[in-house]
Amino acid sequence: MRFAAYLVLAMHFFGLVFMCWQPTKDFFLGLTPLNLLLSGAFLFYYHPTKDKNFWLYVLLFCGVGFGVEVLGVHTGLIFGNYWYGKSLGFKCLEVPLLIGLNWGVLVVMTASLTETFFYMFPLRTSTWIEKTAKATLAAAQMTLLDVIIEPIAMHLDFWQWQNSIVPFQNYVAWFVVGFLLHLVYQQSPIRKRNPLALYLVVAQIIFFSGFSLVLLRT
């Protein structure tokens, strides 16, 4: 697991360094789909429970996430008016297929961090309240990650917003969709603590926060 953790951190760190250097930016930007695929593969591979139920939930999260994005892109009613660029690879219905994978990764990843938090600070209350609290905290983490990602996404042509303004509606939708997906996940008996989740979150924060700092200095 250590090899995968170090590799994920290295991919994001060197991606940050070389995307900030103009001569290598386009080449490393083109590796973004590979980065997403490897990160997702490692996260799922090291999950403690990989039975049929786990994969069904992963497919559900990926499918719902992709479907919501398709509706969002074509209607503007969910997240606001936006469209996807070329950096995330092959598109279906104007949405990169990897976006569905990204939703699955985010749910599994934030559920793991939430489970660790409640393990350290247990909430002694009813099961229903505990599950709702976990879904709320995990959805908040997903939304916070989106807040960190948004300033860089347009710069790297992941996606573009109308008038280059991220509407508050986007963050509300992220929280609501994330909350519903996590509420469903909380009903499952699947073990949710994933040993790679923290490393992947740290890697993403390093990449997007570091890129934001570089842009502020230029």
DRENTORLUM-170636 format. One record per residue (C-alpha): residue number from 1; y, z, x; residue in one letter. Coordinates in Angstrom, 3 decimals. Layout:
<atoms>
+-----+----------+----------+----------+------+
:  nr :       yy :       zz :       xx : rest :
+-----+----------+----------+----------+------+
: NUM :        Y :        Z :        X :    a :
...
+-----+----------+----------+----------+------+
</atoms>
This chain:
<atoms>
+-----+----------+----------+----------+------+
:  nr :       yy :       zz :       xx : rest :
+-----+----------+----------+----------+------+
:   1 :    0.000 :    0.000 :    0.000 :    m :
:   2 :    2.348 :    0.719 :    2.900 :    r :
:   3 :    2.147 :   -2.893 :    4.054 :    f :
:   4 :    3.184 :   -4.131 :    0.587 :    a :
:   5 :    5.998 :   -1.558 :    0.400 :    a :
:   6 :    7.384 :   -2.526 :    3.810 :    y :
:   7 :    7.019 :   -6.221 :    3.005 :    l :
:   8 :    8.945 :   -5.864 :   -0.263 :    v :
:   9 :   11.724 :   -3.965 :    1.518 :    l :
:  10 :   11.795 :   -6.543 :    4.333 :    a :
:  11 :   11.913 :   -9.518 :    1.932 :    m :
:  12 :   14.920 :   -8.103 :    0.139 :    h :
:  13 :   16.693 :   -6.941 :    3.311 :    f :
:  14 :   16.313 :  -10.216 :    5.199 :    f :
:  15 :   17.067 :  -12.127 :    2.005 :    g :
:  16 :   20.358 :  -10.230 :    1.838 :    l :
:  17 :   21.167 :  -10.902 :    5.507 :    v :
:  18 :   20.382 :  -14.613 :    5.492 :    f :
:  19 :   21.852 :  -15.355 :    2.070 :    m :
:  20 :   25.112 :  -13.888 :    3.331 :    c :
:  21 :   25.056 :  -16.323 :    6.283 :    w :
:  22 :   26.188 :  -19.743 :    5.113 :    q :
:  23 :   23.893 :  -21.884 :    7.352 :    p :
:  24 :   20.755 :  -20.210 :    5.932 :    t :
:  25 :   21.957 :  -19.301 :    2.438 :    k :
:  26 :   20.520 :  -22.307 :    0.573 :    d :
:  27 :   17.109 :  -22.066 :    2.260 :    f :
:  28 :   16.634 :  -18.381 :    1.493 :    f :
:  29 :   18.076 :  -18.776 :   -1.995 :    l :
:  30 :   15.326 :  -21.336 :   -2.577 :    g :
:  31 :   12.771 :  -18.631 :   -1.750 :    l :
:  32 :   13.932 :  -16.449 :   -4.659 :    t :
:  33 :   11.066 :  -17.512 :   -6.990 :    p :
:  34 :    8.534 :  -16.667 :   -4.252 :    l :
:  35 :   10.162 :  -13.268 :   -3.784 :    n :
:  36 :    9.893 :  -12.536 :   -7.511 :    l :
:  37 :    6.269 :  -13.700 :   -7.651 :    l :
:  38 :    5.202 :  -11.604 :   -4.649 :    l :
:  39 :    7.074 :   -8.526 :   -5.852 :    s :
:  40 :    5.457 :   -8.744 :   -9.271 :    g :
:  41 :    2.010 :   -9.427 :   -7.813 :    a :
:  42 :    2.217 :   -6.406 :   -5.499 :    f :
:  43 :    3.525 :   -4.136 :   -8.260 :    l :
:  44 :    0.711 :   -5.055 :  -10.638 :    f :
:  45 :   -1.967 :   -5.058 :   -7.941 :    y :
:  46 :   -1.212 :   -1.473 :   -6.937 :    y :
:  47 :   -0.978 :   -0.155 :  -10.481 :    h :
:  48 :   -3.513 :    2.678 :  -10.915 :    p :
:  49 :   -4.831 :    1.271 :  -14.211 :    t :
:  50 :   -5.621 :   -2.439 :  -14.254 :    k :
:  51 :   -7.949 :   -2.700 :  -17.223 :    d :
:  52 :   -7.692 :   -5.218 :  -20.060 :    k :
:  53 :   -5.194 :   -3.044 :  -21.964 :    n :
:  54 :   -2.819 :   -2.948 :  -19.010 :    f :
:  55 :   -2.786 :   -6.729 :  -18.676 :    w :
:  56 :   -2.305 :   -7.137 :  -22.427 :    l :
:  57 :    0.761 :   -4.913 :  -22.266 :    y :
:  58 :    2.094 :   -6.813 :  -19.264 :    v :
:  59 :    1.632 :  -10.106 :  -21.119 :    l :
:  60 :    3.358 :   -8.599 :  -24.150 :    l :
:  61 :    6.383 :   -7.505 :  -22.103 :    f :
:  62 :    6.588 :  -10.854 :  -20.322 :    c :
:  63 :    6.212 :  -12.786 :  -23.568 :    g :
:  64 :    8.710 :  -10.742 :  -25.568 :    v :
:  65 :   11.196 :  -10.788 :  -22.686 :    g :
:  66 :   10.916 :  -14.559 :  -22.331 :    f :
:  67 :   11.198 :  -15.046 :  -26.098 :    g :
:  68 :   14.291 :  -12.870 :  -26.323 :    v :
:  69 :   15.876 :  -14.848 :  -23.476 :    e :
:  70 :   15.116 :  -18.165 :  -25.213 :    v :
:  71 :   16.770 :  -16.892 :  -28.385 :    l :
:  72 :   19.630 :  -15.500 :  -26.334 :    g :
:  73 :   20.313 :  -18.737 :  -24.482 :    v :
:  74 :   20.123 :  -20.919 :  -27.609 :    h :
:  75 :   22.041 :  -18.694 :  -30.028 :    t :
:  76 :   24.337 :  -16.427 :  -28.005 :    g :
:  77 :   23.646 :  -13.733 :  -30.594 :    l :
:  78 :   21.666 :  -11.321 :  -28.416 :    i :
:  79 :   23.258 :  -11.079 :  -24.976 :    f :
:  80 :   26.290 :  -13.311 :  -25.443 :    g :
:  81 :   26.898 :  -16.892 :  -24.326 :    n :
:  82 :   25.131 :  -17.694 :  -21.047 :    y :
:  83 :   22.875 :  -20.258 :  -19.417 :    w :
:  84 :   20.486 :  -20.300 :  -16.481 :    y :
:  85 :   21.124 :  -22.056 :  -13.187 :    g :
:  86 :   18.663 :  -23.631 :  -10.759 :    k :
:  87 :   17.921 :  -20.703 :   -8.431 :    s :
:  88 :   15.117 :  -19.101 :  -10.472 :    l :
:  89 :   12.862 :  -22.119 :  -10.534 :    g :
:  90 :   11.122 :  -24.115 :  -13.269 :    f :
:  91 :   12.493 :  -23.748 :  -16.800 :    k :
:  92 :   10.877 :  -23.961 :  -20.196 :    c :
:  93 :   13.195 :  -24.144 :  -23.211 :    l :
:  94 :   16.099 :  -23.755 :  -20.742 :    e :
:  95 :   14.813 :  -20.371 :  -19.478 :    v :
:  96 :   13.054 :  -19.946 :  -16.100 :    p :
:  97 :    9.425 :  -18.915 :  -16.581 :    l :
:  98 :    9.940 :  -16.228 :  -13.943 :    l :
:  99 :   12.350 :  -14.438 :  -16.259 :    i :
: 100 :    9.392 :  -13.449 :  -18.413 :    g :
: 101 :    7.656 :  -12.024 :  -15.343 :    l :
: 102 :   10.854 :  -10.194 :  -14.443 :    n :
: 103 :   10.864 :   -8.411 :  -17.802 :    w :
: 104 :    7.280 :   -7.297 :  -17.258 :    g :
: 105 :    8.102 :   -6.050 :  -13.761 :    v :
: 106 :   11.161 :   -4.149 :  -14.967 :    l :
: 107 :    9.274 :   -2.372 :  -17.752 :    v :
: 108 :    6.359 :   -1.320 :  -15.534 :    v :
: 109 :    8.706 :   -0.319 :  -12.723 :    m :
: 110 :   11.125 :    1.795 :  -14.763 :    t :
: 111 :    8.287 :    3.362 :  -16.765 :    a :
: 112 :    6.821 :    4.534 :  -13.456 :    s :
: 113 :   10.084 :    6.103 :  -12.287 :    l :
: 114 :   10.510 :    7.773 :  -15.666 :    t :
: 115 :    6.994 :    9.165 :  -15.603 :    e :
: 116 :    7.618 :   10.617 :  -12.130 :    t :
: 117 :   10.858 :   12.224 :  -13.326 :    f :
: 118 :    9.165 :   13.878 :  -16.294 :    f :
: 119 :    6.310 :   14.992 :  -14.062 :    y :
: 120 :    8.819 :   16.797 :  -11.867 :    m :
: 121 :   10.902 :   18.049 :  -14.798 :    f :
: 122 :    8.555 :   18.329 :  -17.793 :    p :
: 123 :   10.036 :   18.302 :  -21.278 :    l :
: 124 :    8.289 :   20.993 :  -23.284 :    r :
: 125 :    8.641 :   19.619 :  -26.782 :    t :
: 126 :    6.770 :   17.503 :  -29.298 :    s :
: 127 :    4.944 :   14.383 :  -28.157 :    t :
: 128 :    7.144 :   12.130 :  -30.300 :    w :
: 129 :   10.368 :   13.513 :  -28.817 :    i :
: 130 :    8.963 :   13.254 :  -25.302 :    e :
: 131 :    7.974 :    9.620 :  -25.760 :    k :
: 132 :   11.379 :    8.794 :  -27.231 :    t :
: 133 :   13.119 :   10.547 :  -24.344 :    a :
: 134 :   11.020 :    8.610 :  -21.828 :    k :
: 135 :   11.779 :    5.308 :  -23.553 :    a :
: 136 :   15.485 :    6.163 :  -23.566 :    t :
: 137 :   15.597 :    7.060 :  -19.867 :    l :
: 138 :   13.586 :    3.989 :  -18.851 :    a :
: 139 :   15.798 :    1.681 :  -20.941 :    a :
: 140 :   18.873 :    3.253 :  -19.344 :    a :
: 141 :   17.427 :    2.474 :  -15.904 :    q :
: 142 :   16.852 :   -1.154 :  -16.874 :    m :
: 143 :   20.422 :   -1.413 :  -18.128 :    t :
: 144 :   21.822 :    0.181 :  -14.971 :    l :
: 145 :   19.881 :   -2.277 :  -12.829 :    l :
: 146 :   21.361 :   -5.116 :  -14.864 :    d :
: 147 :   24.851 :   -3.698 :  -14.256 :    v :
: 148 :   24.148 :   -3.858 :  -10.509 :    i :
: 149 :   22.656 :   -7.358 :  -10.682 :    i :
: 150 :   25.233 :   -9.097 :  -12.894 :    e :
: 151 :   28.081 :   -9.470 :  -10.333 :    p :
: 152 :   25.715 :  -11.248 :   -7.926 :    i :
: 153 :   23.716 :  -13.311 :  -10.430 :    a :
: 154 :   26.544 :  -15.759 :  -11.109 :    m :
: 155 :   27.384 :  -16.064 :   -7.405 :    h :
: 156 :   23.763 :  -17.038 :   -6.629 :    l :
: 157 :   23.492 :  -19.301 :   -9.714 :    d :
: 158 :   20.761 :  -17.214 :  -11.311 :    f :
: 159 :   22.700 :  -17.552 :  -14.555 :    w :
: 160 :   26.270 :  -18.123 :  -15.689 :    q :
: 161 :   28.385 :  -16.484 :  -18.388 :    w :
: 162 :   30.933 :  -18.183 :  -20.558 :    q :
: 163 :   34.355 :  -17.777 :  -18.915 :    n :
: 164 :   32.539 :  -15.890 :  -16.096 :    s :
: 165 :   32.812 :  -12.669 :  -18.096 :    i :
: 166 :   29.796 :  -10.441 :  -18.766 :    v :
: 167 :   30.189 :   -9.164 :  -22.351 :    p :
: 168 :   29.479 :   -5.529 :  -23.192 :    f :
: 169 :   27.080 :   -6.926 :  -25.802 :    q :
: 170 :   24.778 :   -7.903 :  -22.931 :    n :
: 171 :   24.302 :   -4.310 :  -21.804 :    y :
: 172 :   23.787 :   -3.067 :  -25.353 :    v :
: 173 :   21.091 :   -5.715 :  -25.866 :    a :
: 174 :   19.422 :   -4.822 :  -22.571 :    w :
: 175 :   19.234 :   -1.182 :  -23.603 :    f :
: 176 :   17.951 :   -1.909 :  -27.117 :    v :
: 177 :   15.272 :   -4.408 :  -26.047 :    v :
: 178 :   14.258 :   -2.196 :  -23.133 :    g :
: 179 :   14.035 :    0.844 :  -25.377 :    f :
: 180 :   11.794 :   -0.931 :  -27.889 :    l :
: 181 :    9.469 :   -2.256 :  -25.178 :    l :
: 182 :    9.202 :    1.163 :  -23.571 :    h :
: 183 :    8.600 :    2.817 :  -26.925 :    l :
: 184 :    5.624 :    0.498 :  -27.387 :    v :
: 185 :    4.430 :    1.197 :  -23.829 :    y :
: 186 :    4.631 :    4.943 :  -24.432 :    q :
: 187 :    2.052 :    4.638 :  -27.219 :    q :
: 188 :   -0.565 :    3.447 :  -24.717 :    s :
: 189 :   -2.884 :    5.772 :  -22.757 :    p :
: 190 :   -2.301 :    3.704 :  -19.608 :    i :
: 191 :   -1.330 :    5.644 :  -16.493 :    r :
: 192 :    2.247 :    4.661 :  -15.766 :    k :
: 193 :    3.031 :    6.042 :  -12.320 :    r :
: 194 :    2.977 :    3.136 :   -9.869 :    n :
: 195 :    3.141 :    3.885 :   -6.107 :    p :
: 196 :    5.127 :    0.712 :   -5.359 :    l :
: 197 :    7.759 :    1.086 :   -8.085 :    a :
: 198 :   10.227 :    3.223 :   -6.137 :    l :
: 199 :   10.122 :    0.888 :   -3.126 :    y :
: 200 :   10.810 :   -2.124 :   -5.342 :    l :
: 201 :   13.732 :   -0.425 :   -7.070 :    v :
: 202 :   15.216 :    0.621 :   -3.723 :    v :
: 203 :   14.752 :   -2.932 :   -2.394 :    a :
: 204 :   16.586 :   -4.425 :   -5.375 :    q :
: 205 :   19.420 :   -1.916 :   -5.132 :    i :
: 206 :   19.807 :   -2.621 :   -1.405 :    i :
: 207 :   19.910 :   -6.376 :   -2.017 :    f :
: 208 :   22.332 :   -6.506 :   -4.936 :    f :
: 209 :   24.575 :   -3.611 :   -3.885 :    s :
: 210 :   24.705 :   -4.945 :   -0.329 :    g :
: 211 :   25.627 :   -8.398 :   -1.586 :    f :
: 212 :   28.377 :   -6.895 :   -3.745 :    s :
: 213 :   29.842 :   -5.098 :   -0.719 :    l :
: 214 :   29.799 :   -8.324 :    1.313 :    v :
: 215 :   31.599 :  -10.221 :   -1.460 :    l :
: 216 :   34.242 :   -7.485 :   -1.724 :    l :
: 217 :   35.006 :   -7.858 :    1.992 :    r :
: 218 :   35.409 :  -11.634 :    1.829 :    t :
+-----+----------+----------+----------+------+
</atoms>
